[in-house]
Amino acid sequence: HYTHYTPDDLVLRAFTPVPVKRYLAKTVRDVPEWFRFIFSAPSTVRPTVRGLNFDADTLLLTQTSAHNDTLTYWLRRTDFPEVDTLRLALTFDEWDDSLMTNVLKTDTLTLRPRLTAERRAHQEKEQLEKWEKQRQKRHRKGDFSQETPPTTFLEIQLKAGQGLPLMQNPQLKFTYPLARLDTAGLRLLLRQDTLDVPAPYELRHAEGSTDSVTTGFTLRGEWRYGQEYMLEIDSAALADIYGHPCNAFKARFSYGREENFGALFVNIPEADTTWVVQLMQNDTRIERQERVGRNGSAEFFYLKPGTYYLRAFIDADGNGRWTTGDYDLQRQPEEVFYYPTSLEVRANFDISQTWHPRERALTRQKPEEIT
């Protein structure tokens, strides 16, 4: 015996609205060189900083996220007395419960780093004393080969790898913002037979980098199947805002052979160009997304072999991403559909899959493995 409520054929599409109650969620200052403000919600208003014991206009470089919810401030120099205790006035928009909207507010903050400049100087002094003792030991053995104290270099990372798909561009990352870039000291070399020959390339600011604050680049080149490359950077070709030069840097990466990849063509007869198809490896990671063409198909080339899942949404506002709902505006979230099973992509194979998203009930679409 049970109570049967009717109607029982209604399906509600769940969604999480974009938070509008904005407040300063977190302040981070691990080291003297930078500090960061993280807000609970996006905003069209960019926060401003006024230094109370320093000149913010001349001292700070600002790195801002796309929606002003994360801001990182780099100190141009760390040799002034107040570096370990920065006092500032932060003006930002914050949620007001009485007005039920975000309003401008100014907070006075005092920021101290976890690792103070004094503590770091002490560590550097200890390291220098240790090096000097080792040098004296070498001298007693007649070894005079290492007479220069160790140098602090700008750290460089190249996020690339072996067997890359053609649309993936290597990412060049730096520990601190650059102050100098000598492109004559950068070379992209293509491996031909047993020789490395120069290859054309260009550098574009990575996400979060600007002309004034550069912490990374995207390396773009004329990539081809099966090619192997090497990026060379001469010593001192780069330097950060604290005067640290880079050491000589070399890194190899390669692109996979054509037969190592597969392709997937998703045909949705009832779809138009407002539909976007997402290729996923799990429920949180979107591998790629493509807009449906006029032929009703979304095409995914250069896929690594593996198991994938499909999700589609109707991009009603045309912004290229799924838009959630809004209770206050009485706006439903953009419609979402799941292909009910996984798809296995194999190397050197093309898969063409026809999909009718409205044939199956919404509650029976999402595969159990990613639910």
N, C-alpha and C positions, 0 to 999 in steps of 0.2 A: 504494500500500500504506500502510495506517495501522492503528493500534491502536484498536479500537472498545470503549469501556468501557460496561458495562451495570450497572444500569439507566440509561437516558438520558432518562427522562421525569420527572425530579424537578426542581421549581422551588423555589429558595430565595429568600425575600423578604429583600432586603438592608435594613439599617437602621444608623443611627449611634446608639449608646446615649447617654443623658444623662450628661455627665461627672460623676463623683462625687469625683474627686480635686481637692479645693479648695485653692487657694493664691492668694496675692496676685499677680495677673498684671501689674498696671500701676498706677503712681502718677502722677497728673497734677497739676501746679500751674503753669499758664501765667502767671497774674496773681496779685497779692496777695489779691484778694477771695474766692477759693475754691480748694479742692483736691478731688481725686476719687480714690477707690480702686476698682479694677476687679478682680473675682475671677474665677477660671477656671470656677467652677461655682456653681449656686444653693445656698441654705441657708435653713433655717428659723430660724437664729440670726442676729440682727442684731448686727454688729460694734459695739463701743463704743470711744470715744476719750477718753483722759485727758490733759489738757494738762500738760506738764512745765515750760513757761515761760509758760503762760497758763492762764486758767480756761475750760475747754471748755464748761462748763454755761452760762455767761453769754455767751460769745463766739460759739458756733457755732449755726447753723441747719442741720438735717440733712434732705437730700432723698434718699429711698431708692427703689430700683427694686422691682418687685413681688416678686422672689425674692432680695433682698439681695445681688445680685451686682454692682451698681453703686451706690456711695454718693457723693453730692456734699455737701460741707460749705461753707456760706457763712459768711464772717466778718461779724458784725454791724457791726463798725467796723474801720478800718484805720489808726487814728492812734496805736497803741501801739508802743513801741520794738521789740518782738520780731516785728513783722509780717513782716519779710523772712526770718526764721529761726524757724520753728515746730518745736518739739520736742514729741513726743507719744508716748504708749504706745497702740498699737492692739491690741485683743483681738478675735480672730476664730477661727472653726473652720477648721483646716487638716488636710489629709490626713497621716496617720501611716502610713508604710510597714510598720512593725513590727506595729501593731495592726490595720492594714487598715480603718481608719475615720477619720472626721474628729474631731479633738479640739481643745479650746480652746488657743490659743497667744497669747502677747503679744509683740509686736515693738516696739522703740523706733525711731522714725523721725525724721529731720530733713528738713523740707520747705522748699525755697527756690524762689521763683517765677522763671520765665524773665525776666519784666519786673518788676524790683524796685520797691518804693515810692519809693526814692531816685531811680531812673532815671526813673520816671514824673513825679515832682515836677520833675526837671530838664527834661523835655520840656514840661511845662505852663508852666514859667518861660520857656522859649525861645519858646513860642507867644504868651505874654502880651507879651514884649518885641517880637516881630514885630508884634503888633496895635498896640502903643503907637507904633511907628515909623510904621505906616500911618495912625494917628489924627493924628499930628503933620503928616504930608503933607496930609491932608484939611484940617486947620486952616489951613495955608498957602494953600490954595485957597479958604478961606472956607466950608468944608463942616463943620458941627458936628452932622450928623444922626446919627452913630453914636458915642455917648459912653459906652456901656455895654460892658464886656468881654464876649466870647462866653461863653454859659452852656453847661454840660454837661447835656444833657437825657437823660431815660430814653428809650431806644430802643424803639419800638413797631412790631411787624409784624403785619399782618392777612393770614393765609393764606386767600385766597378765590379770586376770579377772576370770569370772565364765563361765562354759560351753564352754571351748576352744576346737577347733578342734585339733586332735592328732598331726598334723605336726607343730603346733605353739608352739614355745619355749618361755618361759618368758624371759624378758630382764631386767637386773639389771643395773641401771644407777647411777652415782655419780656426785656430783657437781664439784669436783676437782679431778685431777689424784691421784691414790693411791700411797702411799709410802710403806704401809705394809698391808699384807693380811695373816691372820692366819686361815687357812682352818679348824683347829680344832674348831674354834668358829662359823663355818657355818654348819647348819644341814637342810637336806630336810626330812620332816616327812610325811608319808603316813597315812591317816585316815583309820583305820580298826576297824569296829564296833564303840566303844567309845574310842579307844586308838589311839595315834599317834606313829607310829613305824618308825625307821630310814629307809630311802630309798636311793638307789645309785643315784649319780648325777655326772656331770662334768661341769666345767666352761670353756667356750671358749671366747676369746676376741671378743667383739662386734665390729661392723663395725666402723672404725676410731680409734680403740684402738690397741696398740702394747705392746710388753713386756716393753718398756721404758715409754710409756704413756698409762695408763689404766684408761679409764673413763667409762667403762661398760663391762658387761659380758653377754653372752647368757647362760642360764641355761638349760642343757640338762638332761633328765631323761628317765626312762622306762615308758612312759606315757601309760595309758590304759583308755578305755571308763569308764566314771562314777566315776573316782577316784578323791578324794579331797586331796590336799597337803597343807603343811604349810612350808614356809621358815623361819628359825630362824637364827638370827645373834646376837652373844653375844656383849655386850658393849665392846668397844676397840678392837674388833677383826679386824677392819679395821681402817686405818688412812690415811689421805691425805698428800700431800707433804708439807702442812703448819702446820702439827702437830695436826690437828683436829681429834679426835677419833670419831668413830660412837657411837651412842646410841644403846641400845638394840632394835632390830627390829624384828617384826613378821608380816607376810602377808600370807593370805590363797588364794588359787586359785584352780580351779577344771576343769576337762575335761568333756565334755558333754557325754550323753549316746548315744549309737550307733543309736538308733531310732530317735535321734534329728537331724540327718544329712541326706543329700541326696548325690547322686552320678550322674555324668554326663559323658557319653561316646560319644565322637564326632568321627564319622566315615567319613573319606574323602578318597574315593576310589582312586582318582588320585594323592594323596599325597604320598611323600616318607619321609625319615627321615630328610630331610632338612627343612621340614615344622614345624613351631612352632604355636601352638594355644594359644591364650590369652583369659582368662575369665575376663570380666570387669563388674563393676557396673555402670560406666559412661564413658565418653569419655577420661577422664584423669587418672582414677584410675584402674590399673591392679591388680585384685585380685590374680590371679595365672596364670602361664603359663606352658605348658607342650609340649615337643617335640613329634611329631607323631612317633609312633613305626613302626616296620616293617609290622605290620598288618594293617597299615593305620588308626590307631585310637589313639586319645589323651584321656587320662583317668583322670578325676578329682574326687577324693574321699573326704569324710568328708566336704562337702559343707554345709554352713548354709543355711536354707531355704530363698528364696528371688528371685528377678528378676536379671537375668544376660544377658550379651551380649557377642557375640563371635567375635574375630578378629584373623586372621591368617596372617602370613607373611612367605615368603620363605627365609630362613636364608642362603643365597648364600655363605657368607664368614665364616659360621660356628661359629660365636662368641657368639651365644645365645641371641642376641638382634638385633632389627631392625636397619639397617644401612641406613642412609640417602644418598642422591645423592651428587655429586660433579661436579659443572660446569666446573672447570678447568681440571679435569681428564676425563671429558665426561662420567661420571658414573651415571647411573640411580639409583634411590633409590630401595631398595628391594621391591618386589611386596607385596601388602597388599590387603586382602579381608575381607569383613564383612558379617556375617550371617545376613540376611535381617530382622529378627524379634527377639524379646526378647525371653528368655527361662525362664520358671518358675520352680525353683527347690523346691521340697517339702520334708518335713522330712520323712525319712524311705522309700524313693522311689528312684529307679534307672531310669535314663532317657538315652535312646540310640537314638542319633540324627545323621542321615546321611546328609551330606552336600556336594554339588557339587559347589564349589566357582566360577567356570567359566561359569555356566549356565546363570547367570544374569549379565547384563551390570554393569560395575564398578560404573557408575553414579547412579545406582538404588539399590545399596547394603546397604549402611549405614542406619540404622534405624533413623527415624526422631527424636525420643526422645533424641538421643545422638549426633545429628548433630548441 
